[in-house]
């Protein structure tokens, strides 16, 4: 595998240091406003994943978007292996750790399974979950995908993107989280596109979320595309005709968590710089504060995080900022998987320090005790209201 020269790849061109903030009219056309270049963080190279192996299935080749992905990948000097069958092989090693390493360095271009095309509710985040990919190249020691997805953690990107987006209209107005709730009705019908992946970890290889943003920008209806990320590669989204119909949230945590437990991701300051860039370009933005943990000195650590957030949004005109507050939880299955992936983790998964929560189908989840949850919720609610009065907290869980 060879790597193309960086200066030969258009997708690697950095965001120009000066840009004009824009709003968007009803047709999605940009309407330039005042020059806000002095408010923008300086351009810097974004962190990007380079898979060691990229494969494509025969069925995927029937879709135009697959060829767009192949073109992007090969432009980066990465060979795309054409599989003879629609079955992934070569991603299991002799040990669980070897399997993890092989799978985490592999990207597969596939057709989404039929079950993914039938959208499911995704409370409390949004009305509907729409998947453009499955799997994530990051190495977060608390990974929520552990135990949720079957088989080795290969990143699968969906070739049938055009069909996925084309099938969304029947869901318009049919959800129960934002479609019909008065306190979030202004968001319209919401579609969550990052449940099982991180869009900015993959966008330079797929272009899928760019097309989704443009699709929603042209959709003349009360709708919103939503996704969240731990990366900062936002250059390609600045200037898109998004029409304010995409909310990008950045997952943030205090430094003891982000620096020790979120391998392969962008730093929190870089993520917040990305949030600022998109907010200046008129995007609704958000904070996914997760997973919140009552570490030793947690008020000090999270207070420092809120200092960084305050600085990141300072002076942004017409700021539309939300927050979703999610405490750490785990299941017996996810604990087993995570300890196999990260045997030396410092993540606290001591069941004796947790309360058992039962799901409607009999599943078991370990959450923090009620008194800890109340104390943390009260602190975050008060601090966010004091520091960021314009912020709207969507939920706590």
KAZIKA-V930140 format. One record per residue. N is the residue number from 1. OMEGA is omega in whole degrees, -180 to 180 (NA if undefined). Layout:
[[N	OMEGA] [N	OMEGA]]
This chain:
[[1	179] [2	-179] [3	178] [4	177] [5	-177] [6	-177] [7	179] [8	-174] [9	-177] [10	-176] [11	179] [12	-179] [13	-178] [14	176] [15	179] [16	-176] [17	176] [18	173] [19	-178] [20	177] [21	-177] [22	166] [23	-177] [24	180] [25	-174] [26	179] [27	-178] [28	179] [29	179] [30	174] [31	-176] [32	174] [33	-175] [34	-180] [35	-178] [36	-176] [37	-179] [38	180] [39	-175] [40	174] [41	-179] [42	178] [43	177] [44	-178] [45	179] [46	176] [47	-177] [48	179] [49	173] [50	179] [51	177] [52	-178] [53	175] [54	-180] [55	177] [56	-179] [57	178] [58	-179] [59	-180] [60	-178] [61	178] [62	-174] [63	-179] [64	-176] [65	177] [66	-179] [67	174] [68	180] [69	180] [70	180] [71	179] [72	-177] [73	-178] [74	175] [75	178] [76	177] [77	-179] [78	179] [79	176] [80	-177] [81	178] [82	179] [83	179] [84	-179] [85	-178] [86	-180] [87	-179] [88	178] [89	176] [90	-180] [91	176] [92	178] [93	-179] [94	-179] [95	178] [96	179] [97	178] [98	177] [99	178] [100	-178] [101	179] [102	-177] [103	-177] [104	179] [105	-177] [106	172] [107	-179] [108	176] [109	-171] [110	172] [111	-179] [112	177] [113	-179] [114	-179] [115	180] [116	-177] [117	174] [118	-171] [119	179] [120	175] [121	-178] [122	177] [123	0] [124	-174] [125	-169] [126	178] [127	-170] [128	174] [129	176] [130	-174] [131	174] [132	179] [133	178] [134	-178] [135	-174] [136	-179] [137	180] [138	-177] [139	180] [140	-173] [141	177] [142	-169] [143	180] [144	178] [145	-180] [146	-179] [147	-180] [148	-179] [149	-178] [150	175] [151	179] [152	-174] [153	175] [154	174] [155	179] [156	177] [157	-169] [158	-179] [159	-175] [160	-178] [161	-177] [162	178] [163	179] [164	-180] [165	-180] [166	-179] [167	-175] [168	-171] [169	180] [170	-179] [171	-177] [172	178] [173	-174] [174	-178] [175	-179] [176	-177] [177	178] [178	-178] [179	-171] [180	180] [181	-174] [182	-175] [183	178] [184	-176] [185	-178] [186	179] [187	-177] [188	176] [189	-173] [190	-179] [191	-178] [192	-173] [193	179] [194	-178] [195	-172] [196	-178] [197	174] [198	-175] [199	-176] [200	173] [201	-172] [202	-169] [203	-180] [204	180] [205	-172] [206	-173] [207	-173] [208	-176] [209	172] [210	179] [211	179] [212	178] [213	179] [214	178] [215	-180] [216	178] [217	-180] [218	-177] [219	-178] [220	-178] [221	177] [222	-177] [223	176] [224	171] [225	-178] [226	169] [227	-177] [228	-172] [229	171] [230	-179] [231	-174] [232	-173] [233	-172] [234	-172] [235	-177] [236	-179] [237	178] [238	180] [239	177] [240	177] [241	-174] [242	177] [243	179] [244	-177] [245	173] [246	174] [247	178] [248	179] [249	179] [250	180] [251	-177] [252	177] [253	178] [254	-172] [255	178] [256	178] [257	-174] [258	-177] [259	-175] [260	-170] [261	-176] [262	-177] [263	176] [264	-179] [265	174] [266	177] [267	178] [268	176] [269	179] [270	177] [271	-179] [272	173] [273	176] [274	177] [275	-179] [276	-179] [277	-179] [278	178] [279	177] [280	178] [281	174] [282	178] [283	161] [284	-177] [285	-179] [286	175] [287	168] [288	-176] [289	-171] [290	-14] [291	179] [292	-177] [293	178] [294	179] [295	171] [296	-179] [297	-173] [298	179] [299	179] [300	-177] [301	-180] [302	173] [303	176] [304	177] [305	-179] [306	172] [307	-180] [308	179] [309	179] [310	-179] [311	-176] [312	-177] [313	-178] [314	175] [315	179] [316	-179] [317	176] [318	-177] [319	174] [320	-170] [321	176] [322	175] [323	174] [324	-172] [325	-172] [326	179] [327	-179] [328	175] [329	180] [330	177] [331	176] [332	-180] [333	-179] [334	178] [335	-180] [336	180] [337	-177] [338	179] [339	174] [340	179] [341	-174] [342	-175] [343	-180] [344	-175] [345	173] [346	-179] [347	-179] [348	176] [349	178] [350	-177] [351	-178] [352	180] [353	-176] [354	173] [355	180] [356	178] [357	-178] [358	176] [359	-176] [360	178] [361	176] [362	180] [363	-180] [364	179] [365	179] [366	-178] [367	179] [368	178] [369	-175] [370	-178] [371	177] [372	179] [373	-179] [374	-180] [375	-179] [376	-179] [377	179] [378	-179] [379	-179] [380	180] [381	-179] [382	-177] [383	179] [384	179] [385	-179] [386	-174] [387	-173] [388	-175] [389	-180] [390	-177] [391	177] [392	177] [393	-177] [394	180] [395	173] [396	178] [397	NA]]
